[in-house]
Amino acid sequence: MNKAQLVEQVAEKTKCTKAQAELILDATLETIQETLQKGDEVKLVGFGTFSRSARKPRQGRNPKTGQTVKIPSAYVPRFKAGKDLKDALN
């Protein structure tokens, strides 16, 4: 499912227009992103938790040349599925 299909499904379920559904989805995703940038978590009970994790700097290797490359530290997003979501899949 891509974003357009998700917007269409949300619009059908909420009985709003696709434009309104897209605004709601964009605002939701933007809010989650801003919260993670601050270092906080977003917990949606039953669905899951969005968080960020620090990745340590490490050595990598360029597969084309074989040369070692320094990969800097970075924050990466994480998602841990909640119990209800896990149960729905099984």
C-alpha positions, -999 to 999 in steps of 0.1 A, spaced: 0 0 0 14 34 -9 4 68 5 -23 75 -21 -40 42 -13 -37 49 24 -53 83 20 -81 67 0 -88 41 27 -87 68 55 -111 90 35 -135 61 30 -134 50 67 -138 86 81 -162 98 54 -141 128 46 -126 140 14 -93 127 1 -78 161 5 -88 163 42 -75 127 48 -42 136 32 -39 167 54 -46 146 85 -21 119 75 6 145 67 0 163 100 2 130 119 35 119 102 50 154 107 41 154 144 57 119 148 88 131 131 91 163 152 86 144 184 113 119 174 137 148 165 132 161 201 142 127 214 108 118 228 88 86 220 53 83 204 33 56 221 1 44 204 -14 19 229 -22 -13 211 -4 -3 179 32 4 188 59 28 198 80 50 176 114 60 191 148 69 180 181 51 187 217 62 185 239 43 161 276 44 170 302 54 144 318 25 127 341 14 98 325 4 66 339 -8 33 332 5 -2 322 -26 -21 334 -12 -54 369 -2 -43 374 -22 -11 385 10 6 375 14 43 352 43 50 343 60 83 305 59 89 296 87 114 272 82 143 235 89 135 201 86 150 178 61 134 140 56 138 127 25 155 93 10 157 82 -16 182 48 -32 174 23 -33 202 5 -65 215 -28 -58 196 -10 -53 163 10 -85 168 -21 -104 177 -40 -91 147 -13 -105 124 -14 -140 139 
